[in-house]
Amino acid sequence: MKRPTPVFAGVPVANLTLDETLAQVATWLQEPDFRRMAVVNAAILLDVERDAGFQTALATADLVTADGMSVVWATRWLPFLGGRLVARVAAPEVMEGVLAWCAHHGQRIYLLGATGEVVTAVCERLQQRFPTLPIAGAQDGYFPEAASATVAAAIRSARADVLFVAMGSPRQELWLARYGPQTGVRFALGVGGYFDILAGKRKRAPRWMQSWGLEWSFRLVQEPRRLWRRYLIGNLAFLGFLRREQRRAADRRLANRLSVSKPSGEKTP
């Protein structure tokens, strides 16, 4: 039976496990169409609420999953969100699974984002880890908006099948929504700062911290000056976001009841 799909700020979040997500991506990679995936956490949802363009970019993605445990827990505690998520499906795990699939099936990947030094290091480390992985090309993320069409054309010329973008949110999601179809790839995913971790510039939180929703604190310790506002203030702001979501859900229920109860011959003014 299909699981219910919770919705945050108009963005449906897929109720899938990691294995189910990877199976869906594998299916897409055997089809000719362009597909893009995004992930959400508390900070991203706060931006979605404030930015209509960002909201549209996520709401129109082919797949959106929960990258943060706070999002998963919210669906389990708050029934008005529309469904209980069965699992957290984070971008790093999806990228790792897709890399392994591409290495096995000969699918070509392209890396876009971070600094030139970092993306070069990522290419070298991935080639060591996956000797059979075809890397079609790489490009740092420090290019002006005016060069975006040229970057997309370069990815198309490289004949890449999969595109991983590490330019941070909302830039990576907005870029993929606008230019992704021009790249010629079949699957694209924004992975935030994961290139820095792959390159060995930063460490990722231990598994137990991830499962307990404490990955944010691990990152905060590593980059306190950059992230303190995002996490310490953002986590409290997320509670306010959920309260507003509750009010929006109540307004939708009221509108639905009024629509159903209105006489069939009555016209809307």
C-alpha positions in Angstrom: 0.0 0.0 0.0 1.3 3.4 -0.9 2.4 5.5 2.0 0.9 9.0 2.6 2.9 11.9 1.4 3.5 14.7 3.9 3.6 18.3 2.6 5.7 21.2 3.9 5.0 24.7 2.6 3.5 23.2 -0.5 6.4 20.9 -1.1 5.5 17.1 -1.1 8.2 15.0 0.6 8.5 11.5 -0.7 7.7 8.8 1.9 10.5 6.4 0.8 13.3 4.4 2.3 16.9 4.9 1.0 16.7 1.6 -1.0 13.4 2.6 -2.6 14.8 6.0 -3.5 17.9 4.4 -5.1 15.7 1.9 -7.0 13.7 4.8 -8.4 16.8 6.6 -9.5 18.1 3.4 -11.2 14.9 3.2 -13.1 15.2 6.9 -14.2 18.8 6.2 -15.4 17.5 3.7 -17.9 15.1 6.3 -19.4 15.9 9.3 -21.6 14.1 12.0 -19.7 15.8 14.5 -17.3 14.9 14.1 -13.6 16.0 16.1 -10.7 15.9 15.4 -7.0 16.2 17.7 -4.0 16.3 17.3 -0.2 14.9 19.4 2.6 15.8 20.1 6.1 14.6 22.7 8.7 16.8 25.5 7.3 15.7 24.8 3.7 12.0 24.8 4.6 12.4 28.2 6.3 13.9 29.5 3.0 11.1 27.9 1.0 8.5 29.7 3.1 10.1 33.0 2.4 11.0 32.5 -1.3 8.3 31.8 -3.8 10.9 30.9 -6.5 12.6 28.4 -4.3 9.3 26.9 -3.3 8.4 26.4 -7.0 11.8 24.9 -7.7 11.3 22.3 -5.0 7.6 21.7 -5.6 8.3 20.9 -9.3 11.2 18.5 -8.6 10.7 14.9 -9.6 11.6 13.7 -6.1 12.1 15.5 -2.7 13.2 13.6 0.4 13.9 14.6 4.0 17.6 15.3 4.7 17.0 16.4 8.3 15.8 14.3 11.2 13.8 17.3 12.4 11.6 17.0 9.3 11.1 13.3 9.9 10.2 13.7 13.5 7.8 16.5 12.7 5.8 14.2 10.5 5.6 11.6 13.3 4.5 14.0 16.0 2.2 16.3 13.9 -0.6 14.6 12.0 -1.6 17.8 10.2 1.5 17.4 7.9 -0.3 14.6 6.1 1.8 11.5 6.8 4.5 9.9 8.9 7.9 9.6 7.0 9.4 6.1 7.4 13.0 7.2 7.0 15.4 10.0 6.5 16.9 9.9 3.0 19.9 12.3 2.9 21.7 13.6 -0.1 25.1 12.0 0.8 23.6 8.5 1.1 21.8 9.0 -2.2 25.0 10.2 -3.9 27.0 7.3 -2.6 24.4 4.8 -3.8 24.2 6.4 -7.2 28.0 6.5 -7.5 28.2 2.8 -6.9 25.4 2.1 -9.4 27.1 4.2 -12.0 30.5 2.5 -11.4 28.8 -0.9 -12.0 26.8 0.1 -15.0 29.2 2.5 -16.7 27.1 5.6 -16.3 29.1 8.9 -16.7 29.0 11.4 -13.8 29.7 15.1 -13.8 30.7 17.1 -10.7 29.7 20.8 -10.4 30.3 23.0 -7.4 32.7 23.9 -4.6 36.1 25.3 -5.3 38.4 24.1 -8.1 40.8 22.6 -5.5 37.9 20.7 -3.8 36.3 19.4 -7.0 39.6 18.2 -8.3 40.3 16.4 -5.0 36.8 14.8 -5.2 37.5 13.5 -8.7 40.8 11.9 -7.5 39.3 10.3 -4.4 36.3 8.9 -6.3 38.6 7.4 -9.0 40.5 5.7 -6.2 37.3 4.4 -4.5 35.5 3.5 -7.8 38.1 2.6 -10.4 35.5 1.7 -13.0 33.5 5.0 -12.4 33.5 7.1 -15.6 33.9 10.8 -14.7 32.8 12.9 -17.6 34.0 16.1 -16.2 34.1 18.6 -13.3 33.6 22.4 -12.8 33.9 24.6 -9.8 30.8 26.4 -8.6 32.3 29.9 -8.7 30.9 31.1 -12.0 28.6 34.1 -12.7 24.9 33.6 -13.5 25.6 34.8 -17.1 27.9 31.8 -17.6 25.2 29.3 -16.6 24.1 28.4 -20.1 27.7 27.9 -21.1 28.3 25.6 -18.1 25.1 23.6 -19.0 26.3 23.3 -22.6 29.7 22.0 -21.4 28.0 19.3 -19.4 25.9 18.3 -22.4 29.1 18.1 -24.5 30.7 15.9 -21.9 27.8 13.4 -22.4 27.2 13.0 -18.7 24.4 10.8 -17.4 24.4 12.0 -13.8 25.0 15.5 -12.4 25.9 16.2 -8.8 25.7 19.9 -7.8 27.4 21.3 -4.7 26.6 25.0 -4.7 24.5 25.2 -1.5 20.8 25.9 -1.2 18.9 27.6 -2.7 21.4 28.2 -5.5 21.8 24.6 -6.5 18.1 23.9 -6.6 17.3 27.0 -8.6 20.1 26.3 -11.0 19.0 22.8 -11.7 15.3 23.9 -12.1 16.4 26.4 -14.8 19.4 24.9 -16.5 19.2 21.2 -15.6 17.2 20.2 -18.7 19.9 21.9 -20.9 22.7 19.6 -19.5 21.5 16.5 -21.2 21.8 14.4 -18.0 19.2 11.9 -16.9 19.5 12.5 -13.2 20.6 15.5 -11.1 21.0 16.0 -7.4 22.0 18.9 -5.2 24.4 17.7 -2.4 25.2 20.9 -0.6 28.6 20.8 1.1 29.2 17.0 0.6 32.1 17.7 -1.9 34.1 19.2 1.0 33.6 16.0 3.0 34.5 13.8 0.0 37.6 15.9 -0.5 38.6 15.4 3.1 38.2 19.1 4.0 35.6 18.4 6.6 34.3 15.4 8.5 30.8 14.1 8.7 29.1 13.3 12.0 29.2 9.8 13.2 26.2 7.6 12.4 24.8 7.7 15.9 24.7 11.5 15.8 23.0 11.4 12.4 20.3 9.0 13.6 19.7 11.1 16.8 19.3 14.3 14.7 22.5 15.8 16.1 24.5 16.1 12.9 23.8 19.9 13.0 25.7 20.2 16.3 28.7 18.3 14.8 28.8 20.7 11.9 28.4 23.7 14.2 31.5 22.7 16.2 33.5 22.5 12.9 32.2 25.9 11.5 30.8 27.9 14.5 31.3 31.4 12.9 29.5 30.4 9.7 26.7 28.2 11.1 25.8 29.4 14.6 23.0 31.6 13.4 21.6 29.0 11.0 21.4 26.3 13.6 20.9 28.0 17.0 18.4 30.5 15.7 17.1 28.4 12.8 16.1 25.4 15.0 13.9 27.7 17.1 12.5 29.3 13.9 11.5 25.9 12.6 9.1 25.5 15.6 7.4 28.7 14.5 7.3 27.4 10.9 5.5 24.2 12.1 3.0 26.4 14.0 2.3 28.3 10.8 1.9 25.1 8.9 -0.7 24.0 11.4 -2.7 27.1 10.8 -2.4 26.7 7.0 -3.6 23.1 7.3 -6.6 24.3 9.4 -7.4 27.0 6.8 -7.3 24.3 4.0 -9.7 22.0 5.9 -12.1 24.9 6.5 -12.0 25.9 2.8 -12.7 22.3 1.8 -15.7 22.0 4.2 -17.1 25.3 2.8 -16.6 24.1 -0.7 -18.4 20.8 0.0 -21.3 22.4 1.9 -22.0 25.1 -0.7 -25.2 24.4 -2.8 -24.3 23.0 -6.2 -26.2 25.8 -8.0 -24.5 28.6 -6.1 -21.9 30.6 -8.0 -18.7 31.8 -6.5 -18.7 35.6 -6.3 
